[in-house]
Amino acid sequence: MSDAFQIVLTACLTVISGVVVFALGHFSVSLFVEPIHKLRSLINDIDDSLNYFSDVYLNIRYSQESRREEAASRFKYQASQLKSMNNFIPWYCIWGFLGIVPRRIDILKGSSKLAVLANNIVSSHETDVGLLKDIRGPLGIKPNIYE
């Protein structure tokens, strides 16, 4: 083979391998990293909602009806999103075992307790602080100063 042919062949193989590596990297990011980021973002939104609506669920008798409905609606939606998110992430059990995401059983427990909180708000039952710990604990959310 001539030197010119080897140079062209090397350049072509370098470009092709670069495109393949880029495509595989982009595919792995969209398949694994983005769903995990969305889950962590949802857990952060749940923490934000728990803080934002703390005046509602800790003082149900004195909160406005419209605010209770808004809080219950948001908590129900977030519980539903949380439950569906663990089916969205490929190889969830492996990521949970490695500690990258909360374990599947913890996600389901947090989701069900969040739904219980929403139902307590709708039915005007006082919220037990232990329920908040049952939501925050499995999801890895640090306790609030009020709890």
N, C-alpha and C positions, 0 to 999 in steps of 0.2 A: 504494500500500500504506500501511496505517496504521502508526503508530509502534509500537503494541503488537504487531502482527503481525511487524514486523522484529525486535523484541527477542526474541520467542519463536523465530523462525526462526534468529536468530544463536545463541541458547542451544542449540537442538537441534543445529545444525551443529557447534557447539563440543563438545558431549557426544559426538556420533557420531564426530567426528574424533579425539577423545581416546581413545575405546574402540578405534578402528582402530589408532592408534599404539601403544597398550598391547598389543594382541593381536599386532601385527607384532613388537614388541620382545620379547615373551615367546616367540614362535615362533622368532625368530632366536637368542635365548639358548639355548633347548632344542635347536636344530638345530646350532649352531656352538660356542658357548662351553662348554657342559657336556661334549661329547665331547673337546674339547681339554683341558679341565681333568682329565678322567678319564685321558687319555694321560699328562699330566704327573704325575699322582698315581701312575700305574703305574710310570713311570720312577723316581720317588722311592722307591717300594716296592722296586724292583730294586736301587737304590743301598743301601737299608737292608739288604736280604738279603745283598748282597755284603759289607757290613761285618759283619753279624751272623754269617755263616757263614765268615768268613775263616779262623778256626782250623781249620775242617774241610777246605777245599780247599787250604790251604797246608801242612797237616800231615796228609795223608790216612792215612798209616800209623799215626798215633797217635790218630786220632779214633775215637769209638765208632760202631759199625755203625748204631745207631738214629739218631744225629745225621747220619750220611752219608745215610741214606735220607730223613730229613726235608729236608735241604738239596737233594738231587737232586729230590725231589718238588716242592719250592717253585720251584726254578729251571725245571723243565720246565713247570710251570703258568704261570709268568710269561713264559716264551718263547712259549707258545701264546697267551696274552693279548696280548702285544705284537704278534705277527703278525696277529692278528685285529683289533686296534685300528685299523690303518691303513685297513681297509675300512669301519670304522664312522664315520669322520669325513668329512662331505661336502666336496668340493673339496680333498682332502688335498694334491694337487700344488701348488695355489696357496698354501696355508698353508706348505708346505715351502719353496717358492721364496721366500716372504717371510721365512722364518726363524722363524716362529711355532712350528712343530713341526719335529722332525728330518725330513730327507728320507726318502722311502719306501725307498730303497735302504739307507739307514743303519739304519732300523728293521728291515729284513729281515736285514741283516748282524748287528746286535746280537742279534736273536732267535736266529739260527742259532748264534752263538758262545755264547750262554747255554745253548742245548741241548747244545752240545759240552761245556761245563763240567759240566752235569748228568750227561752220560754218562761223563765222566772220573771224577766222584765215585763213580758206581755201579761202574765197573770198577776203581776204586782206582788210577788213574793219577795221577801227580803233575801238578799244574797249572802251566803255564808262565805267568809274569807277563805275557807278551805277549798271552795270551788274555784276560786281564782288561782290558788296554788296548784290545783289539779289541771288548770289550763296552762299556766306559765311553765310549770316544772317539766312536763314531757316535751314541750316545744323548745326548751332551752332558753326561755326568756327570764331575765333577772327579775327578782321581786321588786315591786314598787315600794316606795317609801311609806305609802298609806296602808300597806298590807302587813 
